[in-house]
Amino acid sequence: MRQIDVNETIDNASFTPFHWKVLFWCSLIIIFDGYDLVIYGVVLPLLMDQWSLNPYVAGLLGSSALFGMMFGAMGFGMLSDRLGRKKTILMCVVLFSLTTVLNGLVTTPWQFGLLRFIAGLGIGGVMPNVVSLMSEYSPKKSRSTLVALMFSGYAVGGMMSAGLGIWIVPNYGWEIMFYLAIVPMLLLPLMIKFLPESVAFLMAQNRQEEARVLLQKVAPDQQISSQDQLVVPPANVQKAPVLELLRGGRTLSTLMFWTAFFCCLLMVYALGSWLPKLMSAAGYPLGSSLLFLMVLNIGAIVGAVGGGWLADRFSLRSVLVSFFMLASASLVLLGYPHPMWLLYSLMAVAGATTIGSQILLYAYVAQYYPANIRSTALGWASGIGRNGAIIGPMLGGTLLALALPHQMNFLALAVPGAIATLAIALVGRRTRASRPAGEANVIANG
């Protein structure tokens, strides 16, 4: 009888068809998540006209889903540590898919806002759990790349939302965009069949036989038999997992992660909610304004995949610091007149370094914390960061209502990028002495 270290087996595994399956289903779920979230920015110009919304009310409606995401990320992040990743992810998919479809049937702004809040619970709950699941199954040498590649599905979903909106919204109305959210429900039986459960959760539940089957798929060359005993190295975790985020020398880094999430999500959701309307107010037609949103999400895909590739070769900290600096610079430059090709290029850079940075932040947090509190760490970082996401649409509405010069709007959106640069630069800087050796190595490498 052998003792097989689960974490070591996964870390050293070669990339197999099983990894492709996990990557595919996690990416597909995130694509649906991204579509569902970006949809508001696509339909906003029509909603403001149809319901005679002022910018402040429109900003509050945009924030309603993000309020839900804040509670969903924290609540479902902790719930998955008890129910398992798979059940929690499927619950969230059902929640955001059904409520988004119902959004197409509403007749008042308040009905719309309530359903967007409920959909936000599911959207926010999915994110930390799929990141945690993908990170857990990824070989160590390609973990950043795979998590970033998976999370680039968010940008693919946003790109699909903007691309379909260019054709559907002017010709068939905004409601169709919400009806399309039924697709995840149609695929739910396949998700139930093919999405794997977390090995760490199965081990915690003493379901060793199920864990052996999954681990054999992760590392087919191991030839794991029913006689082998799977082991997970013990971790010193006290009763309150939330407080554990602030122990072991992690206090400063945890606070800096929360700051970076707040600033990054503020930029991402201010742009996602208001970019088409801001560009329309600057004199661009609706089709061109939606195209800017599409280019923003195309840039995000390049930034996420390219950033993950760079992070596996250099460090997540240095890549994120560089990305946030570029984000601030590109947003400032977008406020000034340029040829269209340069505007689209700057928009792509802004997408790569704002949405792309959000994706890399998830990867960084997933690597920083030990597996037993990883979902909680991701849930709380995402949940607290959602305060920035909530403020983002309201900030966009306020800027539009103030009728400031075009360049001032984008200058205001660039300030959080500078704050996030400083926050990430401080992660792990003053807590090395008290951090466990294994975790210190993660920070040194990431």
C-alpha positions in Angstrom: 0.0 0.0 0.0 1.3 3.4 -1.0 0.6 6.8 0.4 -0.1 9.3 -2.4 0.2 13.0 -1.8 -2.8 14.5 -3.6 -1.4 18.0 -4.0 2.0 16.8 -5.2 0.3 14.5 -7.7 -1.8 17.3 -9.2 1.1 19.8 -9.1 3.4 17.5 -11.1 0.9 16.0 -13.5 1.2 16.3 -17.3 -1.6 18.0 -19.2 -4.3 15.4 -20.0 -7.7 15.2 -21.6 -9.2 15.5 -18.2 -7.6 18.9 -17.8 -9.1 19.9 -21.2 -12.5 18.9 -19.9 -12.2 20.9 -16.7 -10.9 23.9 -18.7 -13.7 23.6 -21.2 -16.6 23.5 -18.7 -15.2 26.1 -16.4 -14.5 28.4 -19.4 -18.0 27.9 -20.8 -19.6 28.7 -17.4 -17.5 31.9 -17.2 -18.6 32.8 -20.8 -22.2 32.7 -19.7 -21.3 34.7 -16.6 -19.6 37.4 -18.8 -22.4 37.6 -21.2 -24.9 38.0 -18.4 -23.0 40.7 -16.7 -22.0 42.9 -19.8 -25.6 42.7 -21.1 -26.6 45.8 -19.1 -24.1 48.1 -20.8 -25.3 46.9 -24.2 -29.0 47.7 -23.6 -28.5 50.8 -21.4 -28.9 53.4 -24.2 -32.2 52.0 -25.2 -33.4 51.5 -21.6 -32.7 55.1 -20.8 -34.8 56.3 -23.7 -37.6 53.8 -23.3 -38.1 54.3 -19.5 -36.8 58.0 -19.5 -34.1 57.2 -16.9 -31.8 59.9 -15.6 -28.1 58.9 -15.3 -28.3 58.5 -11.5 -31.2 56.0 -11.7 -29.5 54.2 -14.6 -26.3 54.0 -12.5 -28.3 52.5 -9.6 -29.9 49.9 -11.9 -26.4 49.0 -13.2 -25.2 48.5 -9.6 -28.1 46.3 -8.6 -26.5 43.2 -10.1 -23.2 44.1 -8.6 -24.8 44.4 -5.1 -26.0 40.8 -5.7 -22.6 39.8 -6.9 -21.0 41.1 -3.6 -23.2 38.9 -1.4 -23.1 36.0 -3.9 -19.3 35.9 -4.0 -18.9 35.9 -0.2 -21.9 33.7 0.6 -21.4 31.0 -2.1 -17.6 31.1 -1.7 -18.0 29.9 1.9 -20.9 27.6 1.1 -18.8 25.7 -1.4 -16.3 24.8 1.3 -19.2 22.9 2.9 -21.4 21.7 -0.1 -18.6 21.3 -2.6 -17.6 23.3 -5.7 -19.8 21.4 -8.2 -23.1 21.7 -6.4 -22.5 25.4 -5.6 -21.5 26.2 -9.2 -24.6 24.4 -10.6 -26.9 26.3 -8.1 -25.4 29.6 -9.2 -25.9 28.8 -12.9 -29.6 28.0 -12.4 -30.0 31.2 -10.4 -28.4 33.6 -12.9 -29.8 32.0 -16.0 -33.5 31.9 -14.9 -33.6 35.4 -13.5 -31.9 36.9 -16.5 -34.5 35.3 -18.8 -37.2 36.8 -16.6 -35.5 40.2 -17.0 -36.7 40.3 -20.6 -40.3 40.2 -19.4 -40.2 43.2 -17.0 -42.1 46.4 -17.6 -40.7 48.8 -14.9 -37.2 49.8 -13.8 -37.8 48.5 -10.2 -38.7 45.0 -11.4 -35.6 45.1 -13.6 -33.4 46.1 -10.7 -34.8 43.4 -8.4 -34.2 40.6 -10.9 -30.7 41.9 -11.7 -29.9 41.8 -8.0 -31.0 38.1 -7.8 -29.1 37.3 -11.0 -26.0 39.0 -9.4 -26.1 36.5 -6.5 -25.5 33.7 -9.0 -23.0 35.6 -11.2 -20.9 36.5 -8.1 -21.1 33.0 -6.7 -19.8 31.3 -9.8 -16.6 33.3 -10.2 -14.6 32.3 -7.1 -15.7 28.7 -7.3 -14.7 28.0 -10.9 -11.4 29.8 -10.4 -10.8 27.6 -7.3 -11.8 24.4 -9.2 -9.5 25.2 -12.2 -6.6 26.2 -9.9 -7.0 23.1 -7.9 -6.8 20.8 -10.9 -4.1 22.7 -12.8 -0.5 21.4 -12.9 1.7 23.9 -11.0 3.9 24.8 -14.0 0.9 26.0 -16.1 -1.5 27.1 -13.3 -1.5 30.8 -14.0 -1.9 30.3 -17.8 -4.8 27.9 -17.3 -6.7 30.0 -14.8 -6.2 33.1 -17.0 -7.2 31.2 -20.1 -10.3 29.9 -18.3 -11.2 33.3 -16.9 -10.8 34.9 -20.3 -14.2 33.3 -21.0 -15.5 36.4 -19.1 -14.2 38.6 -21.9 -15.5 36.2 -24.6 -19.0 36.4 -23.0 -18.7 40.2 -22.9 -17.6 40.3 -26.6 -20.5 38.0 -27.6 -22.9 40.3 -25.7 -21.6 43.4 -27.4 -21.3 41.7 -30.8 -24.9 40.3 -30.7 -26.1 43.7 -29.4 -24.8 45.6 -32.4 -27.2 43.4 -34.6 -30.0 42.4 -32.2 -30.7 45.5 -30.1 -31.4 48.1 -33.0 -33.5 45.6 -35.0 -35.3 43.4 -32.5 -35.2 45.3 -29.2 -33.3 44.8 -25.9 -35.5 42.0 -24.5 -34.0 39.3 -26.9 -30.6 39.8 -25.3 -32.0 38.5 -22.0 -34.0 35.6 -23.5 -30.7 34.2 -24.8 -29.6 33.6 -21.2 -31.7 30.4 -21.3 -28.8 28.6 -23.0 -27.0 27.6 -19.7 -30.1 26.0 -18.5 -30.3 23.9 -21.6 -26.7 22.7 -21.0 -27.3 22.0 -17.3 -27.6 18.1 -17.7 -24.2 18.1 -19.5 -22.7 20.1 -16.7 -24.0 17.7 -14.1 -22.5 14.8 -16.0 -19.1 16.2 -16.9 -18.1 18.9 -14.4 -15.9 17.2 -11.7 -16.1 17.8 -8.0 -13.1 19.2 -6.1 -10.7 16.4 -4.9 -9.9 18.5 -1.8 -13.6 18.5 -0.9 -13.9 14.8 -1.5 -10.9 14.1 0.7 -12.4 16.4 3.4 -15.6 14.3 3.2 -13.6 11.1 3.4 -14.9 10.0 0.0 -11.6 8.4 -1.0 -12.9 6.2 -3.7 -14.3 9.1 -5.7 -11.1 11.0 -5.2 -9.1 8.1 -6.5 -11.1 8.0 -9.7 -10.6 11.7 -10.3 -6.9 11.6 -9.4 -6.3 8.7 -11.8 -7.7 10.9 -14.6 -5.5 13.8 -13.5 -2.3 11.6 -13.5 -3.0 8.4 -15.6 0.6 7.3 -15.3 0.3 6.9 -11.5 -1.7 3.6 -11.7 -3.6 4.4 -8.4 -5.2 1.3 -6.9 -7.9 0.8 -4.3 -5.1 -0.2 -1.9 -3.4 3.1 -2.1 -4.1 5.7 0.5 -4.6 9.3 -0.6 -3.3 11.9 1.8 -3.5 15.7 1.9 -0.8 17.5 4.0 -2.3 18.8 7.2 -2.9 22.5 7.5 -3.1 24.5 10.7 -6.5 26.0 10.3 -8.4 27.4 13.3 -12.2 27.6 13.6 -12.9 30.8 11.7 -11.7 30.6 8.1 -12.4 34.3 7.4 -10.1 35.2 10.3 -7.6 32.8 8.9 -7.1 35.1 5.9 -5.5 37.6 8.4 -3.3 35.1 10.2 0.0 33.6 9.4 1.5 36.9 8.3 -1.2 37.4 5.7 -2.8 40.6 7.1 -1.1 43.2 4.9 -1.3 41.1 1.7 -5.0 40.3 2.3 -5.8 44.0 2.8 -3.9 44.9 -0.4 -5.6 42.2 -2.4 -9.0 43.6 -1.2 -7.8 47.1 -2.3 -6.7 46.0 -5.7 -9.9 44.1 -6.3 -11.9 47.2 -5.3 -10.0 49.5 -7.7 -9.9 47.0 -10.5 -13.6 46.1 -10.4 -14.5 49.8 -10.2 -12.7 50.4 -13.5 -14.0 47.2 -15.1 -17.7 47.8 -14.3 -17.7 51.5 -14.9 -16.4 50.9 -18.4 -18.7 47.8 -19.0 -21.8 49.7 -17.9 -21.2 53.2 -19.3 -18.6 52.9 -22.2 -21.2 52.9 -25.0 -23.2 55.8 -23.4 -20.0 57.8 -22.8 -18.9 57.4 -26.3 -22.4 58.2 -27.6 -22.3 61.4 -25.6 -18.9 62.2 -27.2 -20.6 62.1 -30.6 -20.1 58.5 -31.7 -23.1 56.6 -33.2 -24.6 53.7 -31.2 -23.1 51.0 -33.5 -19.6 52.5 -33.1 -20.1 52.8 -29.3 -21.0 49.2 -29.0 -18.0 48.3 -31.1 -15.8 50.0 -28.6 -17.2 47.7 -25.9 -16.5 44.7 -28.2 -12.9 45.8 -28.7 -12.5 46.3 -25.0 -13.4 42.7 -24.4 -11.2 41.4 -27.3 -8.3 43.2 -25.6 -9.3 41.5 -22.4 -8.9 38.1 -23.9 -5.4 39.0 -25.2 -4.5 40.5 -21.8 -5.7 37.5 -19.8 -4.0 34.8 -21.9 -0.9 36.9 -22.5 -0.7 38.0 -18.9 -1.1 34.4 -17.7 1.7 33.3 -20.0 4.0 36.1 -18.7 3.1 35.3 -15.1 4.2 31.7 -15.5 7.6 33.0 -16.8 8.1 36.0 -14.5 5.8 36.7 -11.6 2.1 37.6 -11.1 3.0 40.6 -9.0 5.3 42.2 -11.6 2.8 41.5 -14.5 -0.1 43.0 -12.5 1.9 46.1 -11.5 2.8 46.7 -15.2 -0.8 46.0 -16.3 -2.3 48.5 -13.8 0.2 51.2 -14.9 -0.7 50.6 -18.6 -4.4 50.7 -17.7 -4.2 54.1 -16.1 -2.1 55.5 -19.1 -4.5 54.1 -21.7 -7.6 55.4 -20.0 -6.1 58.9 -19.7 -5.2 58.9 -23.4 -8.7 57.7 -24.4 -10.1 61.1 -23.2 -8.4 63.0 -26.1 -9.2 63.1 -29.8 -7.2 60.5 -31.9 -7.6 58.7 -35.2 -10.1 55.8 -35.0 -7.4 53.2 -35.4 -5.6 54.6 -32.4 -8.7 54.9 -30.3 -9.5 51.2 -31.0 -5.9 50.3 -30.1 -6.1 52.2 -26.8 -9.4 50.6 -26.1 -7.9 47.2 -26.6 -5.0 48.0 -24.3 -7.5 49.3 -21.7 -9.4 46.0 -21.9 -6.3 43.9 -21.7 -5.1 45.7 -18.6 -8.4 46.2 -16.7 -10.5 43.1 -17.4 -7.2 41.2 -17.9 -5.9 42.3 -14.6 -9.1 41.3 -12.9 -8.6 37.8 -14.2 -4.9 37.7 -13.1 -5.9 38.9 -9.6 -8.1 35.8 -9.2 -5.2 33.7 -10.3 -2.9 35.4 -7.8 -5.3 35.0 -4.9 -5.9 31.4 -5.8 -2.1 30.7 -5.7 -1.4 32.8 -2.5 -3.8 31.0 -0.1 -3.7 27.3 1.0 -6.4 25.0 -0.6 -8.5 24.7 2.5 -9.3 28.5 2.7 -8.9 29.2 -1.1 -12.6 29.5 -1.9 -13.1 31.7 1.2 -10.2 33.9 0.2 -11.5 34.3 -3.4 -15.0 34.9 -2.2 -14.0 37.6 0.3 -11.6 39.3 -2.1 -14.2 39.3 -4.9 -17.0 40.2 -2.5 -15.2 43.2 -0.9 -14.0 44.2 -4.4 -17.6 44.2 -5.5 -18.0 47.5 -3.5 -15.8 49.0 -6.2 -18.0 47.3 -8.9 -21.1 48.8 -7.3 -19.6 52.2 -7.2 -18.4 51.9 -10.8 -21.8 52.2 -12.6 -22.8 54.9 -10.1 -19.6 56.8 -10.8 -20.3 56.6 -14.5 -23.8 57.9 -14.1 -22.5 60.8 -11.9 -19.8 61.7 -14.5 -22.5 61.7 -17.3 -24.9 63.8 -15.2 -22.2 66.4 -14.4 -21.5 66.8 -18.1 -17.8 67.1 -17.6 -15.4 67.4 -20.5 -14.8 64.0 -22.2 -11.1 63.8 -21.0 -12.1 64.3 -17.3 -14.5 61.3 -17.5 -11.6 59.0 -18.4 -9.1 60.7 -16.1 -11.5 59.9 -13.2 -11.6 56.2 -14.3 -7.7 56.1 -14.4 -7.2 57.1 -10.8 -8.1 53.6 -9.3 -5.5 52.0 -11.6 -2.7 54.0 -9.9 -4.0 53.0 -6.4 -4.1 49.3 -7.5 -0.5 49.5 -8.8 0.7 50.5 -5.3 -1.5 47.8 -3.6 -0.1 44.9 -5.6 3.4 46.2 -5.2 2.9 45.8 -1.4 1.6 42.2 -1.5 3.9 40.0 0.6 6.4 42.7 1.2 6.4 42.9 5.0 5.1 39.5 6.1 7.8 37.0 4.9 9.2 36.3 8.3 5.9 35.0 9.7 4.6 33.2 6.5 4.9 29.4 6.2 7.8 28.4 4.0 5.7 26.9 1.3 3.6 29.9 1.0 6.6 32.2 0.9 7.8 30.3 -2.1 4.5 30.9 -3.8 4.8 34.7 -3.3 8.4 34.7 -4.3 7.4 33.0 -7.6 4.1 34.8 -8.0 
